[in-house]
């Protein structure tokens, strides 16, 4: 839970000052201890839930008239269900450990809209609690519960309201315990960071010994200023500073990955390998020794006439299945002698982003965020044919 949106938002602070038991959890406003009557004419207490709209953790006016409810369906004094509240959802969603099954949709008259979240909460509470107070005049949602010191349980510096708006908080939380490594912060690696930074993973370790230069700015998400380029920061330091505006837990390692630094991979749960060259093989071998699953990304793009063509590759290696990497040469372990001096490593920003997206989607499949019907460990997207080939199940 987080106190910051409450302290920064006058309507939420007013609710708490008036004694409502409220919390902000993963982008939802939770109003606990709301009295209601169930079908047996018993007075119970439930939780009213509403997805928040926040800007810099300041609550905006509600964009709709919907709310969710944890508890039995609220009833009138005689035990009949209150009409015009809402109905059961097709499937429950988990919010702060609660299986929430009811979705309410109630418009205030005559405005048909809510001025702010104080207005919305007060309206719903009055409608739900009225019958309970008719049975027992002493019950109230304004309990004035004492609050312990706020405990920081999120890596984000402001609430993730994107997940709460989509009702996928419980799915997103599967990633929360993980410590992730990204080796190589070039075009694809920087986009992997962009995608992973917006998940609740505990730590993101960045490995790259190079400086963030002008050509990197045209292959990375966002926009670097000329002044930032003049700073000549290490790539990992530059990106850690950018994404440090969003979250904690980003750990830069500004040294090349070599024999003396391979130990930094220990303790990671998953690694994205986003680099080329002879240094890749020792890293793969170290990851295998440590029993760490990883995804290796790469692309082969060539000039054909006045157009580009090629493919984007994603190779996955998990402890239970490693042989395909070697038996089918699924990861190129190029040495300096193998590289033709006339070959160009063509990189295009949208292909970098696409390569990163394939890698992150596969990582999320391995950790049960997405379904995985194919269970492939090797895939190739062919640009000209607009097709994806899956192999090595």
C-alpha positions in Angstrom: 0.0 0.0 0.0 1.1 3.6 -0.5 0.3 6.8 1.4 1.8 9.2 -1.1 -1.3 9.5 -3.4 -3.5 10.1 -0.4 -1.2 12.8 1.0 -1.0 14.5 -2.4 -4.7 14.4 -3.3 -7.1 16.6 -1.4 -10.2 14.4 -2.1 -8.4 11.3 -0.9 -7.0 13.1 2.2 -10.5 14.4 2.9 -11.8 10.8 2.9 -9.1 9.7 5.4 -9.6 12.8 7.6 -13.3 12.1 7.7 -12.6 8.6 9.1 -12.9 6.4 6.1 -10.5 3.4 6.1 -8.8 3.9 2.8 -5.6 2.7 1.2 -4.0 2.9 -2.3 -2.8 -0.5 -3.4 -1.3 -1.2 -6.9 -3.3 1.7 -8.4 -6.6 1.0 -6.7 -8.4 3.0 -4.0 -9.6 0.6 -1.4 -12.3 1.7 1.1 -12.5 -1.0 3.8 -15.1 -1.7 6.5 -18.1 -0.5 4.5 -21.2 -1.8 6.3 -23.9 -3.5 4.3 -26.8 -6.0 4.6 -26.6 -9.5 3.1 -29.4 -11.7 1.8 -29.9 -13.1 5.4 -30.5 -9.6 6.7 -27.2 -9.7 8.5 -25.0 -6.6 8.8 -21.6 -7.3 7.3 -18.6 -5.3 6.2 -17.1 -5.2 2.7 -14.5 -3.4 0.6 -15.3 -0.8 -2.1 -12.7 -0.6 -4.8 -12.1 1.9 -7.6 -9.3 2.2 -10.1 -7.5 5.5 -9.7 -6.4 8.1 -12.3 -3.1 9.6 -11.1 -0.7 12.2 -12.4 2.5 12.2 -10.4 0.5 10.4 -7.7 -2.2 13.1 -7.6 -5.7 11.7 -8.1 -7.6 13.2 -11.0 -11.4 13.1 -11.2 -12.9 9.7 -11.9 -13.2 9.0 -15.6 -16.2 6.6 -15.1 -18.9 5.7 -12.6 -17.8 2.1 -12.0 -16.5 0.5 -8.8 -15.8 -3.0 -7.6 -16.9 -4.7 -4.4 -15.5 -7.4 -2.2 -18.3 -9.0 -0.2 -21.7 -10.4 -0.8 -24.1 -8.5 -2.9 -25.5 -5.6 -0.8 -29.2 -5.9 0.0 -32.1 -3.8 1.3 -33.4 -4.1 4.9 -35.7 -7.0 3.8 -32.8 -9.0 2.2 -33.6 -8.2 -1.4 -30.7 -7.1 -3.5 -30.2 -3.4 -4.0 -31.2 -2.8 -7.6 -29.1 -0.6 -10.0 -25.8 -1.4 -8.4 -24.2 -3.9 -10.8 -23.6 -7.6 -11.3 -21.1 -10.4 -11.0 -18.0 -10.3 -13.3 -17.4 -13.2 -15.7 -14.4 -14.2 -13.6 -13.0 -12.9 -10.3 -9.9 -10.7 -10.2 -7.5 -10.7 -7.3 -6.8 -7.3 -5.7 -4.7 -7.1 -2.6 -5.3 -10.8 -1.9 -9.1 -10.6 -2.3 -11.1 -12.5 -4.9 -13.3 -9.7 -6.2 -16.4 -10.8 -8.0 -18.8 -7.9 -8.2 -18.6 -4.8 -10.5 -20.9 -1.9 -9.8 -22.0 0.8 -12.2 -24.0 3.5 -10.6 -24.5 7.1 -11.9 -25.3 9.9 -9.5 -28.3 12.1 -10.4 -28.7 14.6 -11.9 -25.0 15.0 -13.0 -24.4 11.5 -14.2 -20.8 11.9 -13.1 -18.5 12.3 -10.1 -16.7 15.5 -9.2 -13.8 13.7 -7.5 -13.1 10.5 -5.6 -14.6 11.9 -2.4 -17.9 12.4 -4.2 -17.7 8.9 -5.7 -16.9 7.1 -2.4 -19.4 9.0 -0.4 -22.2 8.3 -2.9 -21.5 4.5 -3.1 -21.0 4.2 0.6 -24.4 5.9 1.3 -26.2 3.7 -1.2 -24.6 0.5 0.2 -24.6 1.3 3.9 -28.1 2.9 4.1 -30.0 -0.4 4.8 -27.4 -1.5 7.3 -27.7 1.8 9.2 -31.5 1.4 9.2 -31.1 -2.0 11.0 -28.2 -0.8 13.2 -27.9 3.0 13.5 -24.4 2.6 15.1 -22.6 1.1 12.1 -20.6 3.4 9.9 -17.9 3.3 7.3 -16.1 6.2 9.1 -14.2 4.1 11.6 -11.2 6.4 12.1 -8.8 3.4 12.1 -5.3 4.4 13.3 -2.7 3.9 10.6 0.8 2.5 11.1 3.8 4.1 9.4 3.7 3.7 5.6 5.7 0.7 4.5 7.3 0.9 1.0 6.4 -2.3 -0.8 6.8 -1.2 -4.4 9.9 -0.5 -6.6 8.0 2.3 -8.4 8.3 5.9 -7.4 4.6 6.4 -8.3 1.7 4.1 -8.5 1.3 1.7 -11.5 -2.2 2.7 -12.5 -1.8 1.0 -15.9 -2.1 -2.4 -14.4 -5.1 -1.5 -12.2 -6.9 0.1 -15.1 -6.5 -3.2 -17.0 -7.2 -5.3 -13.9 -4.0 -7.4 -14.4 -2.3 -6.5 -11.1 -2.4 -10.1 -9.8 -0.8 -11.4 -13.0 1.8 -8.6 -12.9 2.8 -9.5 -9.4 4.1 -12.9 -10.5 7.2 -11.0 -11.7 7.7 -9.0 -8.5 10.3 -11.3 -6.7 12.6 -11.6 -9.7 16.2 -10.2 -10.2 16.8 -9.7 -13.9 20.1 -9.1 -15.8 20.5 -7.4 -19.1 23.9 -7.9 -20.8 24.4 -5.4 -23.5 22.7 -2.0 -23.5 22.8 -1.3 -27.2 19.6 -1.0 -29.4 17.9 -4.2 -28.4 19.2 -4.2 -24.8 18.0 -0.7 -24.1 14.5 -1.6 -25.3 14.5 -4.7 -23.1 15.3 -2.4 -20.2 12.4 0.0 -21.2 10.0 -2.9 -21.2 11.3 -4.7 -18.0 11.6 -1.4 -16.0 7.8 -1.1 -16.2 7.3 -4.4 -14.5 7.5 -4.8 -10.7 10.7 -6.9 -10.7 12.8 -6.5 -7.6 16.1 -5.7 -9.3 17.4 -5.0 -12.8 21.2 -5.4 -13.3 22.7 -3.7 -16.3 26.0 -4.9 -17.8 27.9 -3.0 -20.4 31.3 -1.4 -20.5 30.7 1.0 -23.4 30.0 4.8 -23.4 26.6 6.1 -24.5 27.5 7.9 -27.8 25.6 9.8 -30.5 24.8 6.7 -32.7 23.3 5.0 -29.6 20.8 7.8 -29.2 19.2 6.8 -32.5 18.7 3.2 -31.4 17.4 3.7 -27.9 14.0 4.6 -26.5 13.3 8.2 -25.6 15.5 11.1 -26.7 18.9 12.1 -25.3 19.9 15.8 -25.4 23.1 17.0 -26.9 24.3 18.0 -23.5 23.7 14.5 -22.2 25.8 13.1 -25.0 28.6 15.4 -24.1 28.7 13.9 -20.6 30.0 10.7 -22.2 28.4 8.5 -19.5 28.7 4.8 -19.5 25.6 3.3 -21.1 24.5 1.6 -17.9 24.9 4.8 -15.9 23.0 6.8 -18.5 20.1 4.4 -18.7 20.0 3.9 -14.9 19.6 7.6 -14.5 16.8 7.7 -17.0 14.8 4.8 -15.5 15.7 5.9 -12.0 13.0 8.5 -12.5 10.4 5.7 -12.6 11.6 3.1 -10.2 14.2 1.8 -7.7 16.3 -1.4 -8.0 18.3 -0.6 -11.1 21.9 -1.7 -10.6 24.5 -0.5 -13.2 27.7 -2.5 -13.8 29.9 -0.3 -16.0 32.6 -2.8 -16.8 33.0 -5.2 -19.8 31.7 -8.7 -19.0 34.8 -10.9 -18.7 36.4 -13.5 -16.5 36.7 -11.1 -13.6 33.1 -9.9 -13.7 31.2 -13.1 -14.6 30.5 -13.6 -10.8 28.1 -10.6 -11.0 25.6 -12.9 -12.7 25.2 -15.0 -9.6 21.9 -14.7 -7.8 20.0 -13.6 -10.9 16.7 -15.3 -11.9 16.8 -14.5 -15.6 19.2 -12.9 -18.1 18.6 -11.1 -21.4 21.8 -11.5 -23.6 21.8 -8.6 -26.0 25.3 -8.5 -27.4 27.4 -9.8 -30.2 31.0 -11.1 -30.4 33.4 -13.5 -29.0 32.6 -12.6 -25.4 29.2 -14.2 -25.5 30.3 -17.9 -25.1 31.8 -17.5 -21.6 28.7 -15.7 -20.5 26.4 -18.5 -21.8 28.6 -21.1 -20.2 28.5 -19.3 -16.8 24.7 -18.9 -17.0 24.4 -22.7 -17.7 26.7 -23.5 -14.7 24.6 -21.2 -12.5 21.4 -22.8 -13.8 20.0 -19.5 -15.0 17.5 -19.3 -17.8 18.2 -16.7 -20.5 17.1 -15.3 -23.8 19.7 -14.4 -26.5 18.6 -11.9 -29.2 20.0 -11.1 -32.6 19.2 -10.0 -36.1 20.7 -10.4 -39.5 19.8 -7.6 -41.9 21.4 -7.1 -45.3 21.0 -4.6 -48.2 19.2 -6.0 -51.3 19.3 -3.4 -54.0 17.8 -0.3 -52.4 16.0 -2.1 -49.6 16.7 -4.0 -46.5 15.7 -7.6 -45.8 16.6 -10.1 -43.1 15.3 -11.7 -39.9 15.0 -11.2 -36.2 16.1 -14.1 -33.9 15.1 -15.1 -30.4 16.9 -18.1 -28.7 15.8 -19.3 -25.3 17.8 -21.6 -23.0 16.4 -23.0 -19.8 18.0 -25.5 -17.4 15.9 -28.4 -18.6 16.8 -27.7 -22.3 20.2 -26.5 -23.4 21.4 -28.8 -26.2 19.6 -27.1 -29.1 22.0 -24.1 -28.6 25.0 -26.2 -29.6 23.5 -29.0 -31.7 21.6 -26.6 -34.0 23.9 -23.5 -33.7 21.1 -21.4 -32.3 23.4 -18.8 -30.8 26.3 -17.4 -33.0 29.6 -17.4 -31.1 31.6 -15.2 -33.5 35.2 -14.5 -32.9 37.2 -11.6 -34.4 38.6 -13.9 -37.0 35.2 -15.0 -38.1 33.9 -11.5 -38.9 34.4 -10.2 -42.4 35.7 -6.7 -42.4 33.3 -5.7 -45.1 30.2 -7.0 -43.2 28.1 -4.4 -41.6 26.1 -4.9 -38.4 23.0 -3.2 -39.7 20.7 -2.1 -36.8 17.4 -0.3 -37.2 15.5 1.0 -34.2 12.1 -0.7 -34.9 13.8 -4.0 -35.4 15.7 -3.5 -32.1 12.4 -2.8 -30.4 10.8 -5.8 -32.0 13.7 -8.1 -31.0 13.4 -6.8 -27.5 9.6 -7.3 -27.5 10.0 -11.0 -28.6 12.5 -11.6 -25.8 10.4 -10.0 -23.1 7.3 -11.8 -24.2 9.2 -15.1 -24.0 10.5 -14.2 -20.6 7.0 -13.4 -19.4 5.7 -16.7 -20.8 8.4 -18.6 -18.8 7.1 -17.0 -15.6 3.4 -17.6 -16.3 2.4 -14.0 -17.2 1.4 -15.1 -20.7 0.0 -18.4 -22.0 2.6 -20.4 -24.0 1.0 -22.9 -26.4 4.1 -23.4 -28.5 6.8 -23.7 -25.8 9.3 -22.8 -28.5 12.9 -22.2 -27.6 13.9 -20.7 -31.0 12.0 -18.3 -33.2 12.8 -16.2 -36.3 10.7 -13.4 -37.6 11.2 -12.9 -41.4 10.9 -9.3 -42.3 10.0 -9.7 -46.0 7.5 -12.5 -45.5 6.0 -11.0 -42.3 6.1 -14.5 -40.7 7.4 -16.0 -37.5 8.9 -19.5 -37.5 8.9 -21.4 -34.2 11.2 -24.4 -33.5 12.9 -26.4 -30.7 10.0 -27.1 -28.5 
